[in-house]
Amino acid sequence: MSKGKGPQDSELIAQYRNGSEAAFDLLVDRYQSKVFTTIYLIVKDQDLAEDLLQDVFVKVVQTIHSEKYSEEGKFQPWLMRIAHNLAIDHFRKAKRYPTILMEDGSNLFNSLQFAESSVEDHRVKEETLEMVKKLIEELPEAQKEVLVMRHYLDMSFQDIAEQTGVSINTALGRMRYALIHLRKKMKQLNFAYDKTIYPK
């Protein structure tokens, strides 16, 4: 932000930490449109985007008032990262059965075959779904991000590349490695190739 356009972000943050609500209002005015657009491009729902916009600034307030935040002239990228992550987190929590295609073309969750009438099968299915979610959480951040954007948000690789600031080839590569790592983790836990859970 150039000096011709008002106080630097760092100056406003310092003022806000010293009790100036007006300083924070200026930060919100400066960035809320950009934050909203970033969220809306992901969720494609105006009401939801507005709700998540509020959540972003609540998180900003909480972090600025904690010992975790360190102003190093990087407020805007930090803010946009929060917006990006909250939008993705919403889908990861809300969508229970994403279409995760393994590298052999099989759909992970469609391959989990259980009898709907059996309470025990339902319990096993729920436990398996939770285990897969846990494995996804353990993926390297860049790989997890692409997998979530692709299979939970149904985003194209073109959109993913634009949102994450990488080339399409890089996004594709991250997805490939995410699936390789996911299958490897599943194999190590011995449920990926259990024919009662993951039939070939």
C-alpha positions as CSV (number, residue, x, y, z in Angstrom):
1,M,0.0,0.0,0.0
2,S,1.6,3.3,-1.0
3,K,1.8,6.2,1.3
4,G,-0.4,8.2,-1.0
5,K,-3.4,5.9,-0.2
6,G,-3.5,6.4,3.6
7,P,-1.7,4.8,6.5
8,Q,0.3,1.6,6.0
9,D,-1.4,-1.7,7.2
10,S,1.2,-2.0,9.9
11,E,0.4,1.5,11.2
12,L,-3.3,0.7,11.3
13,I,-2.7,-2.6,13.1
14,A,-0.5,-0.9,15.7
15,Q,-3.2,1.7,16.2
16,Y,-5.9,-1.0,16.6
17,R,-3.8,-2.9,19.1
18,N,-3.6,0.4,21.1
19,G,-7.4,0.7,21.2
20,S,-8.3,2.4,18.0
21,E,-11.5,0.8,16.5
22,A,-11.4,3.3,13.7
23,A,-8.1,1.9,12.5
24,F,-9.6,-1.5,12.2
25,D,-12.6,-0.1,10.4
26,L,-10.1,1.3,7.8
27,L,-8.5,-2.1,7.4
28,V,-11.9,-3.7,6.8
29,D,-12.9,-1.0,4.3
30,R,-9.6,-1.5,2.5
31,Y,-9.9,-5.3,2.1
32,Q,-13.4,-6.5,2.6
33,S,-14.3,-6.4,-1.1
34,K,-11.2,-8.4,-2.1
35,V,-11.8,-10.9,0.7
36,F,-15.5,-11.3,-0.3
37,T,-14.5,-11.9,-3.9
38,T,-11.9,-14.5,-3.0
39,I,-14.5,-16.4,-0.8
40,Y,-17.3,-16.0,-3.4
41,L,-15.2,-17.5,-6.2
42,I,-14.8,-20.6,-4.1
43,V,-18.2,-21.0,-2.5
44,K,-20.3,-19.5,-5.3
45,D,-23.0,-18.5,-2.8
46,Q,-23.5,-14.8,-1.8
47,D,-25.1,-15.4,1.6
48,L,-22.5,-18.0,2.6
49,A,-19.7,-15.8,1.3
50,E,-21.0,-12.9,3.5
51,D,-21.1,-15.2,6.5
52,L,-17.6,-16.4,5.9
53,L,-16.5,-12.8,5.4
54,Q,-17.6,-12.1,8.9
55,D,-15.7,-15.2,10.2
56,V,-12.5,-14.0,8.5
57,F,-12.5,-10.7,10.3
58,V,-13.4,-12.3,13.6
59,K,-10.4,-14.6,13.2
60,V,-8.2,-11.6,12.3
61,V,-9.4,-9.7,15.4
62,Q,-8.7,-12.8,17.6
63,T,-5.2,-13.3,16.1
64,I,-4.1,-9.7,16.2
65,H,-5.0,-9.5,19.9
66,S,-3.1,-12.7,20.6
67,E,0.7,-13.2,20.8
68,K,0.6,-15.2,17.5
69,Y,0.5,-12.3,15.1
70,S,3.6,-10.6,14.0
71,E,3.3,-7.6,11.6
72,E,6.0,-7.9,9.0
73,G,4.4,-6.0,6.2
74,K,2.5,-9.0,5.1
75,F,-1.0,-8.3,6.4
76,Q,-2.8,-8.6,3.0
77,P,-1.4,-12.1,2.0
78,W,-2.0,-13.3,5.5
79,L,-5.6,-12.0,5.4
80,M,-6.3,-13.6,2.0
81,R,-4.9,-16.9,3.2
82,I,-7.3,-16.9,6.1
83,A,-10.2,-16.2,3.7
84,H,-9.0,-19.0,1.3
85,N,-8.6,-21.5,4.2
86,L,-12.0,-20.7,5.8
87,A,-13.8,-21.2,2.5
88,I,-12.1,-24.5,1.9
89,D,-12.6,-25.7,5.5
90,H,-16.3,-25.0,5.2
91,F,-16.7,-27.4,2.3
92,R,-14.4,-30.0,3.9
93,K,-16.7,-30.1,7.0
94,A,-20.0,-29.8,5.1
95,K,-19.5,-32.3,2.3
96,R,-19.4,-35.8,3.8
97,Y,-19.0,-37.8,0.6
98,P,-16.6,-36.1,-1.8
99,T,-15.9,-37.8,-5.2
100,I,-12.3,-38.8,-4.6
101,L,-11.0,-40.6,-7.7
102,M,-7.9,-42.7,-7.1
103,E,-5.2,-42.9,-9.7
104,D,-6.7,-46.0,-11.1
105,G,-9.9,-44.1,-11.8
106,S,-12.0,-45.8,-9.0
107,N,-14.1,-43.6,-6.7
108,L,-12.9,-44.1,-3.2
109,F,-16.3,-43.6,-1.4
110,N,-18.3,-45.4,-4.1
111,S,-16.0,-48.4,-3.4
112,L,-17.0,-48.5,0.2
113,Q,-19.8,-51.0,-0.1
114,F,-22.0,-51.6,3.0
115,A,-25.5,-52.9,3.6
116,E,-27.6,-49.9,4.4
117,S,-29.8,-52.0,6.7
118,S,-27.0,-53.1,9.0
119,V,-26.3,-50.9,12.1
120,E,-22.8,-52.5,12.4
121,D,-22.0,-51.8,8.7
122,H,-23.2,-48.2,9.2
123,R,-20.8,-47.8,12.1
124,V,-17.9,-49.3,10.2
125,K,-18.7,-47.0,7.2
126,E,-18.7,-43.9,9.5
127,E,-15.4,-45.0,11.1
128,T,-13.9,-45.5,7.6
129,L,-15.0,-42.1,6.4
130,E,-13.5,-40.5,9.5
131,M,-10.2,-42.4,8.9
132,V,-10.1,-41.2,5.3
133,K,-10.7,-37.6,6.5
134,K,-7.9,-38.0,9.0
135,L,-5.5,-39.3,6.3
136,I,-6.4,-36.3,4.1
137,E,-5.6,-34.0,7.0
138,E,-2.2,-35.6,7.3
139,L,-1.2,-34.9,3.6
140,P,1.3,-32.2,2.9
141,E,-0.5,-28.8,3.0
142,A,-0.1,-28.1,-0.8
143,Q,-1.4,-31.6,-1.7
144,K,-4.3,-31.5,0.7
145,E,-5.3,-28.0,-0.6
146,V,-5.5,-29.2,-4.2
147,L,-7.4,-32.4,-3.3
148,V,-10.0,-30.5,-1.3
149,M,-10.5,-27.9,-3.9
150,R,-10.8,-30.5,-6.7
151,H,-13.0,-33.1,-4.9
152,Y,-14.8,-31.2,-2.2
153,L,-15.4,-28.0,-4.2
154,D,-15.6,-29.5,-7.7
155,M,-13.1,-26.8,-8.9
156,S,-11.4,-27.2,-12.3
157,F,-7.6,-27.4,-12.4
158,Q,-7.6,-24.0,-14.2
159,D,-9.5,-22.5,-11.2
160,I,-7.3,-24.3,-8.7
161,A,-4.1,-23.0,-10.4
162,E,-5.5,-19.4,-10.4
163,Q,-6.6,-19.6,-6.7
164,T,-3.3,-21.1,-5.5
165,G,-1.0,-19.1,-7.8
166,V,0.7,-22.0,-9.5
167,S,0.7,-23.5,-13.0
168,I,-1.9,-26.1,-14.1
169,N,0.9,-28.7,-14.3
170,T,1.9,-28.0,-10.7
171,A,-1.7,-28.3,-9.6
172,L,-2.0,-31.6,-11.5
173,G,1.3,-32.8,-10.0
174,R,0.2,-32.0,-6.5
175,M,-3.1,-33.9,-7.0
176,R,-1.2,-36.9,-8.3
177,Y,1.1,-37.0,-5.3
178,A,-1.8,-36.5,-3.0
179,L,-3.6,-39.6,-4.4
180,I,-0.3,-41.6,-4.2
181,H,0.2,-40.6,-0.6
182,L,-3.4,-41.3,0.3
183,R,-3.3,-44.8,-1.2
184,K,0.0,-45.5,0.5
185,K,-1.3,-44.4,3.9
186,M,-4.5,-46.6,3.3
187,K,-2.3,-49.6,2.4
188,Q,-0.2,-49.1,5.6
189,L,-3.4,-49.3,7.6
190,N,-4.5,-52.5,5.8
191,F,-8.0,-51.3,5.0
192,A,-7.4,-50.1,1.4
193,Y,-7.2,-53.7,0.1
194,D,-9.6,-55.3,2.6
195,K,-12.1,-56.8,0.1
196,T,-15.0,-56.2,2.5
197,I,-14.2,-52.4,2.6
198,Y,-12.4,-51.6,-0.6
199,P,-13.1,-54.3,-3.2
200,K,-11.1,-54.2,-6.4
